[in-house]
Amino acid sequence: MTSDLRIPTKGLAVHLVKSESAGLPSLPPSAGTDEPMDASPAYPPIAAPVAQRSTDVLPMLPIHGQAEVRYFQLGELTQEPLVSHGLIGDKLLVVAGISPQSATVQVSIDDQGHVVRVILEDSQLSDEEKHLVIDAFLKVKFHPGKIGRIPVSSQMRMEIMLESEVKL
């Protein structure tokens, strides 16, 4: 005796109903058919206004390009950037051919800890020496500054010592 076991299948029909506040065109309901609908629904063009909740003041606008990076000052941070590597004792920068002296630098550090901009202040260096120091300082790596637990881009002034070689 052979029994044919068939599991009855039940279909589920879902009908999307246009909400008046959604701003998207409604799709025609399928009249109980199991036929697939057109896979390319008609959405409004990109330039069409975006539906808003009544509490929204401004519409959402697409972002074109990158937003400008904000560099936080030390007073705005809960944790200052810390030198990871590249400076000896967090103050000494070794640059071949530079006479020993101190210098003040303004440093912009991104949220990954990379130095992205260096400005030398109050320096007695020639233009060529300034370029050597800036190029060397751009290779310094930091643990980024933080606001709470979030790493952020920051800017700070540092007093550093310049040497042409490490002296023991």
Solvent accessible surface area in square Angstrom, and as a share of the most:
residue,aa,sasa,rsa
1,M,237,1.06
2,T,134,0.78
3,S,79,0.51
4,D,103,0.54
5,L,159,0.79
6,R,197,0.72
7,I,154,0.78
8,P,110,0.69
9,T,131,0.76
10,K,189,0.80
11,G,70,0.67
12,L,158,0.79
13,A,53,0.41
14,V,105,0.61
15,H,85,0.38
16,L,119,0.59
17,V,133,0.76
18,K,96,0.41
19,S,56,0.36
20,E,159,0.71
21,S,83,0.54
22,A,49,0.38
23,G,48,0.46
24,L,81,0.40
25,P,64,0.40
26,S,58,0.37
27,L,57,0.28
28,P,98,0.61
29,P,100,0.63
30,S,27,0.17
31,A,100,0.77
32,G,60,0.58
33,T,66,0.39
34,D,129,0.67
35,E,128,0.58
36,P,129,0.81
37,M,91,0.40
38,D,117,0.60
39,A,100,0.78
40,S,80,0.52
41,P,45,0.28
42,A,73,0.57
43,Y,146,0.55
44,P,51,0.32
45,P,102,0.64
46,I,173,0.88
47,A,100,0.78
48,A,29,0.22
49,P,126,0.80
50,V,78,0.45
51,A,51,0.40
52,Q,80,0.36
53,R,177,0.64
54,S,120,0.77
55,T,110,0.64
56,D,57,0.29
57,V,132,0.76
58,L,142,0.70
59,P,57,0.36
60,M,152,0.68
61,L,137,0.68
62,P,90,0.57
63,I,146,0.74
64,H,166,0.74
65,G,61,0.58
66,Q,183,0.82
67,A,82,0.64
68,E,170,0.76
69,V,86,0.49
70,R,140,0.51
71,Y,69,0.26
72,F,37,0.15
73,Q,92,0.41
74,L,58,0.29
75,G,81,0.78
76,E,74,0.33
77,L,20,0.10
78,T,101,0.59
79,Q,74,0.33
80,E,92,0.41
81,P,8,0.05
82,L,97,0.48
83,V,26,0.15
84,S,49,0.32
85,H,112,0.50
86,G,43,0.42
87,L,15,0.07
88,I,85,0.43
89,G,67,0.64
90,D,75,0.39
91,K,104,0.44
92,L,38,0.19
93,L,5,0.03
94,V,53,0.30
95,V,10,0.05
96,A,81,0.63
97,G,64,0.61
98,I,2,0.01
99,S,64,0.41
100,P,79,0.50
101,Q,40,0.18
102,S,63,0.40
103,A,4,0.03
104,T,10,0.06
105,V,0,0.00
106,Q,53,0.24
107,V,0,0.00
108,S,6,0.04
109,I,1,0.00
110,D,29,0.15
111,D,59,0.31
112,Q,115,0.51
113,G,0,0.00
114,H,90,0.40
115,V,11,0.06
116,V,72,0.42
117,R,132,0.48
118,V,13,0.07
119,I,60,0.30
120,L,25,0.13
121,E,35,0.16
122,D,120,0.62
123,S,24,0.15
124,Q,164,0.73
125,L,13,0.06
126,S,61,0.39
127,D,102,0.53
128,E,129,0.58
129,E,48,0.22
130,K,66,0.28
131,H,120,0.53
132,L,76,0.38
133,V,0,0.00
134,I,44,0.22
135,D,79,0.41
136,A,24,0.19
137,F,0,0.00
138,L,72,0.36
139,K,155,0.66
140,V,4,0.02
141,K,54,0.23
142,F,3,0.01
143,H,100,0.45
144,P,23,0.14
145,G,0,0.00
146,K,60,0.25
147,I,60,0.30
148,G,49,0.47
149,R,219,0.80
150,I,118,0.60
151,P,59,0.37
152,V,20,0.12
153,S,9,0.06
154,S,0,0.00
155,Q,40,0.18
156,M,19,0.08
157,R,146,0.53
158,M,20,0.09
159,E,101,0.45
160,I,1,0.01
161,M,90,0.40
162,L,0,0.00
163,E,31,0.14
164,S,41,0.26
165,E,100,0.45
166,V,82,0.47
167,K,133,0.56
168,L,214,1.06
